Amino acid sequence: MYSSSIFNSNFDNCFNQEPQRAPVGVFDSGVGGLTVLGQLYRHLPNESIIYFADTARLPYGIRSQAEILQYVREILNWMQRQSVKMVIMACNTSSALALEIVRREFSIPVLGVILPGAKAAVEQGKRIGVIATPATAKSNAYRQAILEIDPNVRVWQVSCPEFVPLIEQNRINDPYTKEVARSYLEPLIQQEIDTLVYGCTHYPHLAPVLRSLLPSQVRLVDPAVHVVAACTQELDLLGLRNTYPPLPTRFAVSGCPQQFAKSSVQWLGHTPTVEFVDLTDTAVSQF
Ligand SMILES: N[C@H](CCC(=O)O)C(=O)O
């Protein structure tokens, strides 16, 4: 527990009179961040939320650091224009490759998923497996964060390039997805891991498949749960927790709004209204 925030809340926006009413911004490349959104609905039901999915440039996990950094800067600039009070990077790839850099560039508090996930993993186990996108695995961000907290644990990371496209295509129950999952988990099961971290926010959508392949004693760590706990703590420390009824969640994408509405309905339980946003422009249109 921190007793004071790592952020300062002195940024200007149109909610200056009542800054707690400003929305929380959440972003991902696609439907992965909906796992974080679900936790926000559960634990911070009064917060208004703007969810942005960079679907035009998905998947992030095969991109370079320079590309991710450019995308994240564009998203944060847009979020700032929407007057958000805090941003959750509901994306491990962005958190691994861009978080530290953009935190120095933007005055809005920005939270990433890796540190909360690493802390939770170390509390749970000693033999920790991490499944992640190629870019997150290559960055070693989880390994470093975990070993910094406890140098005595063992960490194995597996890059899972096929998962995000399969999830975005809604092929969760496809037998092919289970075979791919089996091949990714096999080396971790051989190492007798006791804990598995979802190192990509898309992967909790595969929970039933992964659970069916893992030995029952392996604990699953979902960083979405823990980043929302960190968000709650930061909002409280900054005096920014909303106590008024929230506005309906705004969904925005850089790709096709209809496509996102269709693929997110199963996770949201309703068909959302989705805006198209051109990040290189300030124009916003709604369908
Ligand atoms: N869900 C994101 C991005 C995945 C992707 O677009 O490759 C992550 O946690 O890394």
The ligand as an SDF file (V2000), in Angstrom:
LIG
                    3D

 10  9  0  0  0  0  0  0  0  0999 V2000
   -4.2900   -7.1380  -25.2590 N   0  0  0  0  0  0  0  0  0  0  0  0
   -3.0220   -6.5530  -25.5170 C   0  0  0  0  0  0  0  0  0  0  0  0
   -2.6210   -6.4610  -26.9740 C   0  0  0  0  0  0  0  0  0  0  0  0
   -2.5460   -7.7360  -27.7310 C   0  0  0  0  0  0  0  0  0  0  0  0
   -2.2230   -7.5320  -29.1950 C   0  0  0  0  0  0  0  0  0  0  0  0
   -2.8310   -6.6650  -29.8270 O   0  0  0  0  0  0  0  0  0  0  0  0
   -1.3280   -8.2310  -29.6930 O   0  0  0  0  0  0  0  0  0  0  0  0
   -1.9620   -7.0290  -24.5610 C   0  0  0  0  0  0  0  0  0  0  0  0
   -2.2850   -7.2360  -23.4150 O   0  0  0  0  0  0  0  0  0  0  0  0
   -0.8090   -7.1490  -24.8860 O   0  0  0  0  0  0  0  0  0  0  0  0
  1  2  1  0
  2  3  1  0
  2  8  1  0
  3  4  1  0
  4  5  1  0
  5  6  2  0
  5  7  1  0
  8  9  2  0
  8 10  1  0
M  END
$$$$
